[in-house]
Amino acid sequence: MTIIKDCTGTYLRDNSRDYYVCNTDLLDNYSAGDKVKVSYSELEECFGVLEAVTCEMAHLYNGKIEITEIF
């Protein structure tokens, strides 16, 4: 998966589909464009995370995920 970072948050792109990452702290040491292999769980909401509006840009995504492991 490819890491995508912009003013709306952090995403992982797989086959042209973006997934919003809830636990972004696991990707702090990676840069946008880096490729990673991860396992993840799909979520309905990012629990315990307040998603602040940081810019006027919209980033469409296919779901929210929580990374469980980076290989």
PDB file of N, CA, C and O in Angstrom:
ATOM      1  N   MET A   1       0.843  -1.174   0.000  1.00  0.00           N
ATOM      2  CA  MET A   1       0.000   0.000   0.000  1.00  0.00           C
ATOM      3  C   MET A   1       0.890   1.238   0.000  1.00  0.00           C
ATOM      4  O   MET A   1       2.000   1.222   0.531  1.00  0.00           O
ATOM      5  N   THR A   2       0.396   2.283  -0.588  1.00  0.00           N
ATOM      6  CA  THR A   2       1.139   3.537  -0.680  1.00  0.00           C
ATOM      7  C   THR A   2       0.581   4.518   0.341  1.00  0.00           C
ATOM      8  O   THR A   2      -0.633   4.678   0.467  1.00  0.00           O
ATOM      9  N   ILE A   3       1.478   5.168   1.063  1.00  0.00           N
ATOM     10  CA  ILE A   3       1.077   6.154   2.057  1.00  0.00           C
ATOM     11  C   ILE A   3       0.762   7.472   1.367  1.00  0.00           C
ATOM     12  O   ILE A   3       1.551   7.976   0.567  1.00  0.00           O
ATOM     13  N   ILE A   4      -0.400   8.020   1.688  1.00  0.00           N
ATOM     14  CA  ILE A   4      -0.829   9.316   1.177  1.00  0.00           C
ATOM     15  C   ILE A   4      -1.040  10.224   2.387  1.00  0.00           C
ATOM     16  O   ILE A   4      -1.794   9.886   3.299  1.00  0.00           O
ATOM     17  N   LYS A   5      -0.381  11.360   2.390  1.00  0.00           N
ATOM     18  CA  LYS A   5      -0.559  12.336   3.473  1.00  0.00           C
ATOM     19  C   LYS A   5      -0.903  13.675   2.862  1.00  0.00           C
ATOM     20  O   LYS A   5      -0.219  14.148   1.954  1.00  0.00           O
ATOM     21  N   ASP A   6      -1.967  14.288   3.361  1.00  0.00           N
ATOM     22  CA  ASP A   6      -2.317  15.644   2.953  1.00  0.00           C
ATOM     23  C   ASP A   6      -2.939  16.354   4.148  1.00  0.00           C
ATOM     24  O   ASP A   6      -2.959  15.811   5.253  1.00  0.00           O
ATOM     25  N   CYS A   7      -3.436  17.545   3.935  1.00  0.00           N
ATOM     26  CA  CYS A   7      -3.952  18.329   5.059  1.00  0.00           C
ATOM     27  C   CYS A   7      -5.225  17.731   5.670  1.00  0.00           C
ATOM     28  O   CYS A   7      -5.654  18.167   6.738  1.00  0.00           O
ATOM     29  N   THR A   8      -5.831  16.739   5.007  1.00  0.00           N
ATOM     30  CA  THR A   8      -7.048  16.117   5.549  1.00  0.00           C
ATOM     31  C   THR A   8      -6.747  14.899   6.409  1.00  0.00           C
ATOM     32  O   THR A   8      -7.615  14.430   7.144  1.00  0.00           O
ATOM     33  N   GLY A   9      -5.521  14.380   6.324  1.00  0.00           N
ATOM     34  CA  GLY A   9      -5.170  13.213   7.120  1.00  0.00           C
ATOM     35  C   GLY A   9      -4.195  12.299   6.416  1.00  0.00           C
ATOM     36  O   GLY A   9      -3.520  12.690   5.464  1.00  0.00           O
ATOM     37  N   THR A  10      -4.133  11.054   6.912  1.00  0.00           N
ATOM     38  CA  THR A  10      -3.234  10.041   6.361  1.00  0.00           C
ATOM     39  C   THR A  10      -4.080   8.895   5.822  1.00  0.00           C
ATOM     40  O   THR A  10      -5.047   8.460   6.447  1.00  0.00           O
ATOM     41  N   TYR A  11      -3.691   8.423   4.651  1.00  0.00           N
ATOM     42  CA  TYR A  11      -4.446   7.379   3.962  1.00  0.00           C
ATOM     43  C   TYR A  11      -3.486   6.310   3.468  1.00  0.00           C
ATOM     44  O   TYR A  11      -2.294   6.567   3.296  1.00  0.00           O
ATOM     45  N   LEU A  12      -4.007   5.113   3.241  1.00  0.00           N
ATOM     46  CA  LEU A  12      -3.273   4.068   2.552  1.00  0.00           C
ATOM     47  C   LEU A  12      -4.017   3.771   1.262  1.00  0.00           C
ATOM     48  O   LEU A  12      -5.228   3.555   1.265  1.00  0.00           O
ATOM     49  N   ARG A  13      -3.279   3.763   0.162  1.00  0.00           N
ATOM     50  CA  ARG A  13      -3.875   3.528  -1.156  1.00  0.00           C
ATOM     51  C   ARG A  13      -3.539   2.114  -1.617  1.00  0.00           C
ATOM     52  O   ARG A  13      -2.380   1.698  -1.626  1.00  0.00           O
ATOM     53  N   ASP A  14      -4.589   1.390  -2.000  1.00  0.00           N
ATOM     54  CA  ASP A  14      -4.446   0.032  -2.508  1.00  0.00           C
ATOM     55  C   ASP A  14      -5.319  -0.096  -3.744  1.00  0.00           C
ATOM     56  O   ASP A  14      -6.541   0.027  -3.658  1.00  0.00           O
ATOM     57  N   ASN A  15      -4.698  -0.343  -4.899  1.00  0.00           N
ATOM     58  CA  ASN A  15      -5.429  -0.478  -6.162  1.00  0.00           C
ATOM     59  C   ASN A  15      -6.354   0.708  -6.420  1.00  0.00           C
ATOM     60  O   ASN A  15      -7.530   0.520  -6.729  1.00  0.00           O
ATOM     61  N   SER A  16      -5.840   1.909  -6.298  1.00  0.00           N
ATOM     62  CA  SER A  16      -6.576   3.156  -6.553  1.00  0.00           C
ATOM     63  C   SER A  16      -7.704   3.423  -5.561  1.00  0.00           C
ATOM     64  O   SER A  16      -8.538   4.297  -5.797  1.00  0.00           O
ATOM     65  N   ARG A  17      -7.739   2.690  -4.469  1.00  0.00           N
ATOM     66  CA  ARG A  17      -8.735   2.927  -3.418  1.00  0.00           C
ATOM     67  C   ARG A  17      -8.004   3.429  -2.172  1.00  0.00           C
ATOM     68  O   ARG A  17      -7.047   2.808  -1.710  1.00  0.00           O
ATOM     69  N   ASP A  18      -8.465   4.557  -1.636  1.00  0.00           N
ATOM     70  CA  ASP A  18      -7.846   5.149  -0.452  1.00  0.00           C
ATOM     71  C   ASP A  18      -8.629   4.768   0.790  1.00  0.00           C
ATOM     72  O   ASP A  18      -9.859   4.717   0.784  1.00  0.00           O
ATOM     73  N   TYR A  19      -7.880   4.500   1.864  1.00  0.00           N
ATOM     74  CA  TYR A  19      -8.463   4.165   3.155  1.00  0.00           C
ATOM     75  C   TYR A  19      -7.902   5.121   4.197  1.00  0.00           C
ATOM     76  O   TYR A  19      -6.687   5.255   4.340  1.00  0.00           O
ATOM     77  N   TYR A  20      -8.797   5.784   4.924  1.00  0.00           N
ATOM     78  CA  TYR A  20      -8.404   6.726   5.973  1.00  0.00           C
ATOM     79  C   TYR A  20      -7.832   5.945   7.146  1.00  0.00           C
ATOM     80  O   TYR A  20      -8.464   5.003   7.626  1.00  0.00           O
ATOM     81  N   VAL A  21      -6.644   6.320   7.614  1.00  0.00           N
ATOM     82  CA  VAL A  21      -5.982   5.628   8.717  1.00  0.00           C
ATOM     83  C   VAL A  21      -6.326   6.322  10.028  1.00  0.00           C
ATOM     84  O   VAL A  21      -6.054   7.510  10.205  1.00  0.00           O
ATOM     85  N   CYS A  22      -6.928   5.566  10.947  1.00  0.00           N
ATOM     86  CA  CYS A  22      -7.310   6.130  12.243  1.00  0.00           C
ATOM     87  C   CYS A  22      -6.110   6.271  13.185  1.00  0.00           C
ATOM     88  O   CYS A  22      -5.991   7.277  13.884  1.00  0.00           O
ATOM     89  N   ASN A  23      -5.228   5.280  13.209  1.00  0.00           N
ATOM     90  CA  ASN A  23      -4.071   5.323  14.106  1.00  0.00           C
ATOM     91  C   ASN A  23      -2.825   5.765  13.336  1.00  0.00           C
ATOM     92  O   ASN A  23      -1.895   4.990  13.115  1.00  0.00           O
ATOM     93  N   THR A  24      -2.840   7.032  12.938  1.00  0.00           N
ATOM     94  CA  THR A  24      -1.782   7.593  12.090  1.00  0.00           C
ATOM     95  C   THR A  24      -0.414   7.620  12.756  1.00  0.00           C
ATOM     96  O   THR A  24       0.603   7.691  12.066  1.00  0.00           O
ATOM     97  N   ASP A  25      -0.369   7.565  14.081  1.00  0.00           N
ATOM     98  CA  ASP A  25       0.917   7.616  14.778  1.00  0.00           C
ATOM     99  C   ASP A  25       1.847   6.491  14.341  1.00  0.00           C
ATOM    100  O   ASP A  25       3.066   6.643  14.415  1.00  0.00           O
ATOM    101  N   LEU A  26       1.303   5.376  13.891  1.00  0.00           N
ATOM    102  CA  LEU A  26       2.145   4.268  13.423  1.00  0.00           C
ATOM    103  C   LEU A  26       2.875   4.607  12.131  1.00  0.00           C
ATOM    104  O   LEU A  26       3.851   3.944  11.778  1.00  0.00           O
ATOM    105  N   LEU A  27       2.413   5.626  11.429  1.00  0.00           N
ATOM    106  CA  LEU A  27       3.038   6.019  10.162  1.00  0.00           C
ATOM    107  C   LEU A  27       3.819   7.329  10.265  1.00  0.00           C
ATOM    108  O   LEU A  27       4.218   7.888   9.244  1.00  0.00           O
ATOM    109  N   ASP A  28       4.041   7.824  11.481  1.00  0.00           N
ATOM    110  CA  ASP A  28       4.753   9.093  11.667  1.00  0.00           C
ATOM    111  C   ASP A  28       6.161   9.073  11.079  1.00  0.00           C
ATOM    112  O   ASP A  28       6.639  10.103  10.602  1.00  0.00           O
ATOM    113  N   ASN A  29       6.831   7.928  11.104  1.00  0.00           N
ATOM    114  CA  ASN A  29       8.207   7.845  10.609  1.00  0.00           C
ATOM    115  C   ASN A  29       8.294   7.543   9.113  1.00  0.00           C
ATOM    116  O   ASN A  29       9.382   7.322   8.581  1.00  0.00           O
ATOM    117  N   TYR A  30       7.152   7.536   8.444  1.00  0.00           N
ATOM    118  CA  TYR A  30       7.102   7.285   7.008  1.00  0.00           C
ATOM    119  C   TYR A  30       6.703   8.574   6.291  1.00  0.00           C
ATOM    120  O   TYR A  30       6.076   9.456   6.878  1.00  0.00           O
ATOM    121  N   SER A  31       7.071   8.667   5.034  1.00  0.00           N
ATOM    122  CA  SER A  31       6.743   9.835   4.220  1.00  0.00           C
ATOM    123  C   SER A  31       5.675   9.484   3.204  1.00  0.00           C
ATOM    124  O   SER A  31       5.462   8.315   2.880  1.00  0.00           O
ATOM    125  N   ALA A  32       5.008  10.514   2.707  1.00  0.00           N
ATOM    126  CA  ALA A  32       4.039  10.313   1.627  1.00  0.00           C
ATOM    127  C   ALA A  32       4.754   9.688   0.439  1.00  0.00           C
ATOM    128  O   ALA A  32       5.855  10.104   0.078  1.00  0.00           O
ATOM    129  N   GLY A  33       4.130   8.695  -0.161  1.00  0.00           N
ATOM    130  CA  GLY A  33       4.719   7.997  -1.286  1.00  0.00           C
ATOM    131  C   GLY A  33       5.430   6.710  -0.913  1.00  0.00           C
ATOM    132  O   GLY A  33       5.678   5.867  -1.775  1.00  0.00           O
ATOM    133  N   ASP A  34       5.765   6.545   0.380  1.00  0.00           N
ATOM    134  CA  ASP A  34       6.393   5.300   0.819  1.00  0.00           C
ATOM    135  C   ASP A  34       5.428   4.144   0.638  1.00  0.00           C
ATOM    136  O   ASP A  34       4.214   4.314   0.746  1.00  0.00           O
ATOM    137  N   LYS A  35       5.969   2.976   0.364  1.00  0.00           N
ATOM    138  CA  LYS A  35       5.164   1.768   0.232  1.00  0.00           C
ATOM    139  C   LYS A  35       5.349   0.925   1.493  1.00  0.00           C
ATOM    140  O   LYS A  35       6.469   0.738   1.969  1.00  0.00           O
ATOM    141  N   VAL A  36       4.238   0.420   2.024  1.00  0.00           N
ATOM    142  CA  VAL A  36       4.276  -0.422   3.210  1.00  0.00           C
ATOM    143  C   VAL A  36       3.347  -1.613   3.019  1.00  0.00           C
ATOM    144  O   VAL A  36       2.376  -1.551   2.265  1.00  0.00           O
ATOM    145  N   LYS A  37       3.660  -2.682   3.709  1.00  0.00           N
ATOM    146  CA  LYS A  37       2.768  -3.841   3.748  1.00  0.00           C
ATOM    147  C   LYS A  37       2.206  -3.883   5.160  1.00  0.00           C
ATOM    148  O   LYS A  37       2.954  -3.932   6.136  1.00  0.00           O
ATOM    149  N   VAL A  38       0.886  -3.863   5.259  1.00  0.00           N
ATOM    150  CA  VAL A  38       0.237  -3.809   6.570  1.00  0.00           C
ATOM    151  C   VAL A  38      -0.912  -4.806   6.648  1.00  0.00           C
ATOM    152  O   VAL A  38      -1.437  -5.268   5.634  1.00  0.00           O
ATOM    153  N   SER A  39      -1.282  -5.121   7.882  1.00  0.00           N
ATOM    154  CA  SER A  39      -2.564  -5.773   8.115  1.00  0.00           C
ATOM    155  C   SER A  39      -3.404  -4.735   8.848  1.00  0.00           C
ATOM    156  O   SER A  39      -2.874  -3.896   9.577  1.00  0.00           O
ATOM    157  N   TYR A  40      -4.717  -4.799   8.648  1.00  0.00           N
ATOM    158  CA  TYR A  40      -5.578  -3.771   9.231  1.00  0.00           C
ATOM    159  C   TYR A  40      -6.973  -4.320   9.481  1.00  0.00           C
ATOM    160  O   TYR A  40      -7.355  -5.374   8.971  1.00  0.00           O
ATOM    161  N   SER A  41      -7.712  -3.578  10.275  1.00  0.00           N
ATOM    162  CA  SER A  41      -9.118  -3.864  10.531  1.00  0.00           C
ATOM    163  C   SER A  41      -9.924  -2.689  10.009  1.00  0.00           C
ATOM    164  O   SER A  41      -9.539  -1.534  10.187  1.00  0.00           O
ATOM    165  N   GLU A  42     -11.048  -2.989   9.360  1.00  0.00           N
ATOM    166  CA  GLU A  42     -11.924  -1.920   8.898  1.00  0.00           C
ATOM    167  C   GLU A  42     -12.803  -1.462  10.056  1.00  0.00           C
ATOM    168  O   GLU A  42     -13.272  -2.276  10.853  1.00  0.00           O
ATOM    169  N   LEU A  43     -13.022  -0.151  10.141  1.00  0.00           N
ATOM    170  CA  LEU A  43     -13.803   0.440  11.223  1.00  0.00           C
ATOM    171  C   LEU A  43     -14.944   1.270  10.662  1.00  0.00           C
ATOM    172  O   LEU A  43     -14.877   1.762   9.535  1.00  0.00           O
ATOM    173  N   GLU A  44     -15.987   1.419  11.459  1.00  0.00           N
ATOM    174  CA  GLU A  44     -17.074   2.333  11.117  1.00  0.00           C
ATOM    175  C   GLU A  44     -16.677   3.769  11.461  1.00  0.00           C
ATOM    176  O   GLU A  44     -16.980   4.698  10.714  1.00  0.00           O
ATOM    177  N   GLU A  45     -16.004   3.941  12.587  1.00  0.00           N
ATOM    178  CA  GLU A  45     -15.559   5.255  13.077  1.00  0.00           C
ATOM    179  C   GLU A  45     -14.189   5.121  13.709  1.00  0.00           C
ATOM    180  O   GLU A  45     -13.795   4.030  14.121  1.00  0.00           O
ATOM    181  N   CYS A  46     -13.464   6.220  13.788  1.00  0.00           N
ATOM    182  CA  CYS A  46     -12.191   6.260  14.498  1.00  0.00           C
ATOM    183  C   CYS A  46     -12.484   6.579  15.956  1.00  0.00           C
ATOM    184  O   CYS A  46     -12.692   7.738  16.311  1.00  0.00           O
ATOM    185  N   PHE A  47     -12.500   5.570  16.786  1.00  0.00           N
ATOM    186  CA  PHE A  47     -12.858   5.735  18.192  1.00  0.00           C
ATOM    187  C   PHE A  47     -11.767   6.469  18.962  1.00  0.00           C
ATOM    188  O   PHE A  47     -10.585   6.144  18.846  1.00  0.00           O
ATOM    189  N   GLY A  48     -12.173   7.458  19.744  1.00  0.00           N
ATOM    190  CA  GLY A  48     -11.239   8.215  20.571  1.00  0.00           C
ATOM    191  C   GLY A  48     -10.456   9.262  19.812  1.00  0.00           C
ATOM    192  O   GLY A  48      -9.559   9.889  20.377  1.00  0.00           O
ATOM    193  N   VAL A  49     -10.772   9.467  18.548  1.00  0.00           N
ATOM    194  CA  VAL A  49     -10.054  10.444  17.733  1.00  0.00           C
ATOM    195  C   VAL A  49     -11.039  11.511  17.269  1.00  0.00           C
ATOM    196  O   VAL A  49     -12.065  11.205  16.662  1.00  0.00           O
ATOM    197  N   LEU A  50     -10.713  12.758  17.561  1.00  0.00           N
ATOM    198  CA  LEU A  50     -11.519  13.862  17.062  1.00  0.00           C
ATOM    199  C   LEU A  50     -10.940  14.293  15.728  1.00  0.00           C
ATOM    200  O   LEU A  50      -9.792  14.727  15.646  1.00  0.00           O
ATOM    201  N   GLU A  51     -11.733  14.171  14.704  1.00  0.00           N
ATOM    202  CA  GLU A  51     -11.263  14.521  13.365  1.00  0.00           C
ATOM    203  C   GLU A  51     -11.505  16.007  13.130  1.00  0.00           C
ATOM    204  O   GLU A  51     -12.602  16.429  12.767  1.00  0.00           O
ATOM    205  N   ALA A  52     -10.457  16.780  13.347  1.00  0.00           N
ATOM    206  CA  ALA A  52     -10.560  18.228  13.197  1.00  0.00           C
ATOM    207  C   ALA A  52     -10.492  18.614  11.729  1.00  0.00           C
ATOM    208  O   ALA A  52      -9.806  17.973  10.933  1.00  0.00           O
ATOM    209  N   VAL A  53     -11.206  19.655  11.390  1.00  0.00           N
ATOM    210  CA  VAL A  53     -11.121  20.195  10.040  1.00  0.00           C
ATOM    211  C   VAL A  53      -9.851  21.029   9.968  1.00  0.00           C
ATOM    212  O   VAL A  53      -9.709  22.029  10.672  1.00  0.00           O
ATOM    213  N   THR A  54      -8.923  20.603   9.103  1.00  0.00           N
ATOM    214  CA  THR A  54      -7.634  21.286   9.035  1.00  0.00           C
ATOM    215  C   THR A  54      -7.432  22.042   7.739  1.00  0.00           C
ATOM    216  O   THR A  54      -6.501  22.837   7.614  1.00  0.00           O
ATOM    217  N   CYS A  55      -8.310  21.793   6.769  1.00  0.00           N
ATOM    218  CA  CYS A  55      -8.195  22.500   5.502  1.00  0.00           C
ATOM    219  C   CYS A  55      -9.527  22.400   4.770  1.00  0.00           C
ATOM    220  O   CYS A  55     -10.429  21.672   5.185  1.00  0.00           O
ATOM    221  N   GLU A  56      -9.628  23.125   3.702  1.00  0.00           N
ATOM    222  CA  GLU A  56     -10.877  23.128   2.951  1.00  0.00           C
ATOM    223  C   GLU A  56     -10.891  22.096   1.835  1.00  0.00           C
ATOM    224  O   GLU A  56     -11.832  22.049   1.043  1.00  0.00           O
ATOM    225  N   MET A  57      -9.881  21.291   1.767  1.00  0.00           N
ATOM    226  CA  MET A  57      -9.782  20.252   0.755  1.00  0.00           C
ATOM    227  C   MET A  57     -10.586  19.024   1.194  1.00  0.00           C
ATOM    228  O   MET A  57     -10.635  18.714   2.384  1.00  0.00           O
ATOM    229  N   ALA A  58     -11.200  18.340   0.266  1.00  0.00           N
ATOM    230  CA  ALA A  58     -11.894  17.090   0.560  1.00  0.00           C
ATOM    231  C   ALA A  58     -11.096  15.935  -0.039  1.00  0.00           C
ATOM    232  O   ALA A  58     -10.611  16.023  -1.167  1.00  0.00           O
ATOM    233  N   HIS A  59     -10.967  14.866   0.717  1.00  0.00           N
ATOM    234  CA  HIS A  59     -10.271  13.670   0.230  1.00  0.00           C
ATOM    235  C   HIS A  59     -11.262  12.517   0.340  1.00  0.00           C
ATOM    236  O   HIS A  59     -11.578  12.063   1.439  1.00  0.00           O
ATOM    237  N   LEU A  60     -11.742  12.055  -0.786  1.00  0.00           N
ATOM    238  CA  LEU A  60     -12.689  10.947  -0.789  1.00  0.00           C
ATOM    239  C   LEU A  60     -11.952   9.649  -0.487  1.00  0.00           C
ATOM    240  O   LEU A  60     -10.842   9.426  -0.969  1.00  0.00           O
ATOM    241  N   TYR A  61     -12.584   8.795   0.318  1.00  0.00           N
ATOM    242  CA  TYR A  61     -11.956   7.523   0.669  1.00  0.00           C
ATOM    243  C   TYR A  61     -13.017   6.435   0.765  1.00  0.00           C
ATOM    244  O   TYR A  61     -14.214   6.711   0.856  1.00  0.00           O
ATOM    245  N   ASN A  62     -12.548   5.191   0.743  1.00  0.00           N
ATOM    246  CA  ASN A  62     -13.440   4.041   0.690  1.00  0.00           C
ATOM    247  C   ASN A  62     -13.782   3.454   2.048  1.00  0.00           C
ATOM    248  O   ASN A  62     -14.656   2.592   2.137  1.00  0.00           O
ATOM    249  N   GLY A  63     -13.125   3.889   3.094  1.00  0.00           N
ATOM    250  CA  GLY A  63     -13.406   3.376   4.420  1.00  0.00           C
ATOM    251  C   GLY A  63     -12.343   3.834   5.397  1.00  0.00           C
ATOM    252  O   GLY A  63     -11.326   4.418   5.022  1.00  0.00           O
ATOM    253  N   LYS A  64     -12.610   3.550   6.669  1.00  0.00           N
ATOM    254  CA  LYS A  64     -11.656   3.882   7.728  1.00  0.00           C
ATOM    255  C   LYS A  64     -11.036   2.592   8.228  1.00  0.00           C
ATOM    256  O   LYS A  64     -11.713   1.577   8.385  1.00  0.00           O
ATOM    257  N   ILE A  65      -9.724   2.650   8.478  1.00  0.00           N
ATOM    258  CA  ILE A  65      -9.016   1.456   8.932  1.00  0.00           C
ATOM    259  C   ILE A  65      -8.147   1.765  10.137  1.00  0.00           C
ATOM    260  O   ILE A  65      -7.769   2.909  10.391  1.00  0.00           O
ATOM    261  N   GLU A  66      -7.849   0.706  10.867  1.00  0.00           N
ATOM    262  CA  GLU A  66      -6.879   0.760  11.960  1.00  0.00           C
ATOM    263  C   GLU A  66      -5.795  -0.245  11.632  1.00  0.00           C
ATOM    264  O   GLU A  66      -6.074  -1.432  11.463  1.00  0.00           O
ATOM    265  N   ILE A  67      -4.565   0.222  11.541  1.00  0.00           N
ATOM    266  CA  ILE A  67      -3.441  -0.659  11.224  1.00  0.00           C
ATOM    267  C   ILE A  67      -3.177  -1.560  12.434  1.00  0.00           C
ATOM    268  O   ILE A  67      -3.071  -1.078  13.561  1.00  0.00           O
ATOM    269  N   THR A  68      -3.074  -2.860  12.195  1.00  0.00           N
ATOM    270  CA  THR A  68      -2.786  -3.792  13.286  1.00  0.00           C
ATOM    271  C   THR A  68      -1.336  -4.234  13.281  1.00  0.00           C
ATOM    272  O   THR A  68      -0.794  -4.613  14.319  1.00  0.00           O
ATOM    273  N   GLU A  69      -0.695  -4.185  12.093  1.00  0.00           N
ATOM    274  CA  GLU A  69       0.710  -4.586  12.010  1.00  0.00           C
ATOM    275  C   GLU A  69       1.334  -4.038  10.737  1.00  0.00           C
ATOM    276  O   GLU A  69       0.694  -4.000   9.685  1.00  0.00           O
ATOM    277  N   ILE A  70       2.583  -3.615  10.840  1.00  0.00           N
ATOM    278  CA  ILE A  70       3.364  -3.193   9.674  1.00  0.00           C
ATOM    279  C   ILE A  70       4.470  -4.216   9.486  1.00  0.00           C
ATOM    280  O   ILE A  70       5.200  -4.533  10.425  1.00  0.00           O
ATOM    281  N   PHE A  71       4.590  -4.726   8.279  1.00  0.00           N
ATOM    282  CA  PHE A  71       5.597  -5.770   8.000  1.00  0.00           C
ATOM    283  C   PHE A  71       6.852  -5.175   7.418  1.00  0.00           C
ATOM    284  O   PHE A  71       7.801  -5.902   7.123  1.00  0.00           O
TER     285      PHE A  71
END
